[in-house]
Each structure stands twice: as structure tokens, then as C-alpha cells.
């Protein structure tokens, strides 16, 4: 299970972001993301168990977006995006397994 390999970069419109990961155990981990452009944003991920996790993203720039992820089972997660600005964002369903 390595989300970094699945999502090395996430685009919030014209600005790209890069994920970094710190392992807190065999399964637990914390992800942080800082945009490399003028549209700053912060991503955080904290696992709630061996497989379950919640993702949240709040941009700190003018093009605000809110990302949320809640696992629906032991492996699968659903990414949903609500755009609060002019730039639309789209995530799709992925498997963590």
C-alpha cells in the first residue's frame, strides 16, 4: 500500500503538488503536500487503522478546493472533490490494495 506511487503529483488546476510520506508503523502513515507554485495548499492524511484512512485537502490560495476520502472497506477508497473556485477538480475511485 503506497499512495505515493499511485499519486506522485496531484494537479489543482494549473498548479502541481507533490506528496511526501512519513511512516508511523507497518501500515500507518502521514502524508503532507505543499504546492510548488503560487497556489499554496496543504494535504493531510492520517490512517484510522491498518487499512482505513481519511484524506482532507484545503487549499490556501484563491482557487479553493476541498478534497475528502473515506475508505469503504478494507482496501477501496473513494475520492470526492468539491470545487469552491473557478478551477474544477476531479478525482476517481482507486484501490489502496
Beta strands, then each sheet from edge to edge (+ up, - down):
strand 1: 9-11
strand 2: 16-23
strand 3: 29-35
strand 4: 41-47
strand 5: 53-59
strand 6: 65-71
strand 7: 76-83
strand 8: 94-95
sheet 1: 1+ 2- 3+ 4- 5+ 6- 7+ 8-
end
